[in-house]
Amino acid sequence: MAGCDNVDRCPSAIRVFRSLKRCLWRVCMRRLITQNGCSETKLDGFRAFAYVGSGTARLISRAQNVYKSFPVLTAAVAGALAVRNAVLDGEIVHLDAAGVPQFRAMMKRQKPQHFYAFDLIWLDRRDLRSLPLIERKRLLRDIVPPQPSPLLFVDHVMERGTELYEAACARDLEGIVAKLANGSYTPEATTWVKIKNPEYSQAEGRAEFFEGRSFRMAV
């Protein structure tokens, strides 16, 4: 561009690049939630992996810490799955009477607690990560027990992510997660995109809550 010796430092070039980036992002988002997209409600809780085998279970955080403060839920997950071994990806949540996740109640370890499973990584000595997401979810649905149970399946919609997002906002939920239906399980290069509700009431004061000096998280 005229007047710019270094494109990387040229204000005009930077503005153009950012504009293009936003346009590409909007196009990708639109395709993800309307074309070949698998969208789920985003649940407000603790992300966890459930390692199940030999009649026992462990709930593990993304930082690889064992959640020791959910012994009843952990035992219930172990007893709910009739499998040799499995690894499930999901969210630990506290549900109110209307079935809405309540994050602060979860922080206080209030009951009832549930494990919402949205992906299946391993099943009966078989690594499932290379399978398409929609196939992994089919296998997951098959092993989640009938309700009522503390182990729940996160359902999804295909190519109707916009409708799901509008419904999530109307119910004052955190948002949705849009995923490629044919995507493999690759956390290092994720095919998942979180689309948050900007008016989510439980987000208010969240940063201050975690930054408070008196806050100590019991895993």
N, C-alpha and C positions, 0 to 999 in steps of 0.2 A: 504494500500500500504506500502511496506517496507520502513522504514525510516521515516514514518509519524505517529506521535502520534495522531494528530488531522487532520482528513480528510478535514475538512472545511478550514484548513490553509495550506494544502499541495499543493505546486505549481503544481505538476504533476496532482493531482486530479482536481484542478481548471481548468487546461488546457483541460483535458478530458471532464469535464462537459460543458465548453464553446463550445467545438467542437461538442458535442452531441446536445447541444441547437441550434447551428447554423444549423446542419443537420435536426433536427426536424422542425425548422422554415422553411427551404427551402421546405421540404416535405409538410408541412401544406399549405404554400403559393401556391405551385404547384397545390395541390388538390383544393384549394379555387378558383383559377382562371381558372381551367380546368374541374373540376368535381363538379357538383351541385353548381356552382358559378354564381353569378349575379354581373357583373362588370359595373361600371358607370364611366364616365369622372369626374375627380375631378375639381371643379370649384373654381377659386381664387376670393374670396369675403368675405363677412361677414356671418357667420353661423347665422341663425335666425329661430325662430318658428313663424308661422303665426296663430294667434288666430282669427277666423272669426265667427261672429254670429250677428244676428239681423241687418244686413246691415252695420256693422262696422268691423274693423279689428285692430289688434295690432301686430306689429313686435317686438319680444322679443329676446334678446340675450341669450346665454347659461348661462350667469351670472344673468339672470332674470331682465335685464335692458330693458326698453322700448326704441326702436329706435325712437327718436323724429325728427330726421333730414331727414326722408324720408316720408313726409306727402303725396306727390302726389302718390308715389308707394303704400303706405298703403291704401289710398282710392281706388286705382285701383284694388288692391287685393280683397278688400271688395266687389267691384262691379262686379268682374269677376266670383265669385263663387255663383251658384244658389243652396245653401244648407242652412239648418237650422242653423247648427253650425259645425265647423271643426277645427282641429289643424293639420297644415302641418309643416313638417321639411324640411328646404331647405337652400338656399344661396342667399344673396343679391349681385348682380353683376352689373358691368357696362360693356356693350358689345361694342366693336368697330365695324367699318363698315363690318368687316369680321366675326363678331359673336364671337370674342375671348374676354374673360374676361380681363379687364385691372384694376389691383388692385390699382395702384396709382391714376388713375382717379376716382375710387370708393372712395378712401380716401378723395378726394377733392369734393365729392358729385356731380360729373359731370353726366349729363344726356345723354342718356336715362339710367334708372335703371330698372332692372328686378328682379323678385323673381323666382328662379329656385327651384321647389319643387321636392324632391326625396323620400319623405316618407309621409304617412298619418297615424296619430296617433289616431285621433278621428273623427267620422263622424256621424252627426245627432243623438247625444246622445249615441253613441255606442263607447266603448273603443276597439280599433283595435290592441292594442299592442301584444296580444297573437296570432294573425294571422301570417301565414308565410309571409315573406317579399314580395314574388312574388304576393300574393293575395292582400296585401296592395297597391302595385304598380298598380295592375289592377284597384282597386277602385279609386286610385288617378288619373290615366289616364282618367277615365270616367268623372271626375268632372272638369278637367282642360279645359278651353274653347278653341275653335278653334283659330288659329293664324291669324292675329297678336294680341298679348296681352302681357302685362307686366308680366303675370303669365305664366310660362313655365314648362313643364314636363321634368325631367331628364330621358332620355331613358337609356336603358341598353342592354347588350348582355349576353347570357347564354353560359357558358363554353368556351368562346372565349376571356378571359381576356387578354391573351398574345397579341393577335392581336390588341385589343383596346389600350393596353399600348403602343405598337409600334406606333400606329396611333397618340396617344396623344403626344408622344415625337416628332414625325415628324412634328406636328403642333405647337410645342413649347408650349404645355399646361402643367399644373402643375403635372399631373399624372392621376391615376385612384383610385377608391375605390372598393375593392373586398369584396363582402358580401355573406353570405350563403343564398341561395334562399329560404330555408325553415326556416330561422331564425326568431325568434320573436323580438320585439323591446325591447331590454334590454341594455340601455346605461351603466348600472353598470357592465355588463359583455358582452361587445360588441362582435358581430360577424362580425364587419367591420374591414378591414385592408387598410390603405392608402399606396399606392405604388407610390412614388414620382419620377418625372423626374429629374435625377441628373444634367441635362444640362438646366433646366428651366431658361430662361433669366430674368424673373421678380423676381427671388429669389435673384439676385445679389444686394447687398446693403440693403437687407430687414432688417437685424438685426440692422445695423447702423441707419436706418430710424426710427425704433421704439425706439432705445436707445437715440436718440437725445434729448437734454434737452428742445429744443424748441417745441417738438412734444406734442400736446394735442389732444386726440381723442374725437370728439364730437359725442356722442351716439345719 
